[in-house]
Amino acid sequence: MVSSNDSSVRDYDMETFQLYKHFQFDWPVNHTSVSPDGKLVVVVGDNLDALLIDANSGKTLHSMRGHHDYSFTSAWSPDGRTFATGNQDKTCRIWDARNLSEAVHVLKGNLGAIRSTRFTSDGRFLSMAEAADFVHIFDVQSDYNKRQELDFFGEISGMSFSPDTDVLYVGVWDRTYASLLQFSRLYNN
């Protein structure tokens, strides 16, 4: 699934490389996330609301309100019920797909827009990256109350957990300090 500033979302058949579905919106789309079961899609972009749409028809099922600016990122938890949206208002909102009347959590950044969000493959942790200098890691099992903050220098180009959840990789885009940072998980036995 590809999101685009031309206000559309496109889904391609990866075997034939042919356009399979094309959904049009009234505003530039910055990010989409497909639910683990492939039935739902979160769509965020240059709009105050995030949308939950049907992956097959593109029909809007719900419009989530709460952010105060445009959104850049979204991510589904592997549980298929919870998802996150990251916004220029310096917050990441956690939503429960079973009750979308309001966000169940509002996680705050320090300095800037939340540009990237990722859940670990086991759903235990959520990371959110600001545009520069800060990555926040939340323990989902603690109801997002336990957190760790990584503070370093540089523009963040992206981040990802390893499939086994043991490593968080953070890309730093900076003319002087460009790098790929690797943070390994420490287990307390």
N, C-alpha and C positions, 0 to 999 in steps of 0.2 A: 504494500500500500504506500502510495507516494502523496505527500501533501505539498501544496505549492502556493506561492504568492499570487498565482493567477486565479485564486479563489476556488480551487478545485481539489478534489481527492480522486486519485486514480488507483485502480487495482489491476494488476497485470497477472496473466497466466504465466507462471515461471517456466513451464515446459515449452510453450510456444512463443513466449515473449510478446504476446499480443495483449492489447488493452482488453480487459475483461469487464470492468465497471468504471463509470465516470460520474462523480457526484459534484454538483456545482453549489457554491455558497455565495452569500452576499458580501463577503469580506475575505481578505487574504488568510489562508490557512497556514499556520506555522508548524503544527505537529498533529499527528494522529497516532493512536494506540489501539490495537485490536485486542479484544478480550481473549483469555486463554482458550475458550471454547469456539472462538471465531465468529460469534453471533453479534457482538456489539463493538462499536468503535467510539472512542472519545476523540472529539475534534476540538482543537483550540487554535486561536489565531488573533487577528486584529479586531476583537470583539470583547466586550466585558464578560460575556457569558461563554461557558464551555458547553458543548453539545454532546449528548449521547445519541448515537444514530444506529439504526439497524444496518448491519454489515451487508445484507443482501439487497435491500431496496434503497438505502440511503435516507430513509424517512427519519426525521427527527423524533426521537422518543421522549426526550426531556432536555430542557435547557437549565443548566446549573448556574445559579446566581450567587455572587458573593465576592468575587475579585473586583478590584477597583481600577484595573488597567488591562492591557492586552497580555495574553498568555503565550508562552514559548514551548512548553513541554507537558507531557502527560505520560503516565505509566500505570499499567495494571499490576496488581498483586497476583501471584499465582493462584490465590484462592478464588479468583474469578468474581469476587463480590466487591472488592475494594480497589479504588484507583486514586491516583494523585494528579493534580494539575499545578504547574508552576507558573508564576506570573511576575510581571514587571512591578507589581505592588509590593515586592519583597516577601511574598508568602507562597507557601505550598499548601494547598487545601486537600484534605483527605475526604473522599466521598464513599458512601456505601450505596451500591447500585440498587439495593432493596428499598431505600428511603432517601430520595434525592432532594428533599425539601431544604436541607442546609448541609453544609460540610460538617463532618463529625469531628474534625480537628483542623486547626489553622496553625501551621508551623512557620515560624518567622526566621528570615535571614538577617544578616547584619547590615550589609551595605548596598546591595543591588538586587537586580532581577534574578529570579530563580530560572536558570537556563537549561537545566538538565535534572531529571528525576529517574531513579532506578530502584526497583525492588530486587532483592536477592532471589535466586531461583527457588529457595525454600520458604520465601516470604517472611523471614525473620527480621530483615533489616530493610530500611529505606534510606537511600542517599539522595541528597539534593545539593546541587552545585549552583553557587551564585556566578555571575558573569566573571568575577575575578576574586582571587584570594581566599575564598572560603568554600569548603565542602562540609556538609552536616550529615551525620549518620545517626539514624534513629532506630531504637530497638522497638519493633512493632509489638512484640509480646508484652512490653511494659506499657502498652497503650500510648506509645510515643513519648513517655516521660523520661526515659533514659536516652541520652544522646552523647555523641562525641563530635567535636569540631576540629577539622583539619584547617590550619591557618598557614598559608605560604604566600609567596609573591608571584603574581602572574595572572594573565587572562586564561580562563579555563575554556578549552576547546571541546571538552566532552569527558565522559567517564563511563565506566562499565565494570560490573562485577564479573569475576571468572565464573564459569558454570558450576564449579564446586563450592562457590561462595567464599572461598578462602582468601581471595585477593580483590582489592579495589584498585583499578587503574584510572588515573586522572591525567588527561592530556593538558599540557600548559603551552599556550601559544603566546610567545613573547619573543621579540627580536633578540634579546640578550639571554634570557633564561628558558628558552624553549626546551621542553622535556616531556617524558612520559614517566609519571611518578607511580610507584607500585607500593601499596600499603597492604601488608599481610595481616590476616586475622590471628589474634592471640586467644588461645583457649585457656580458660581457668578451670582446672580439674579439681 
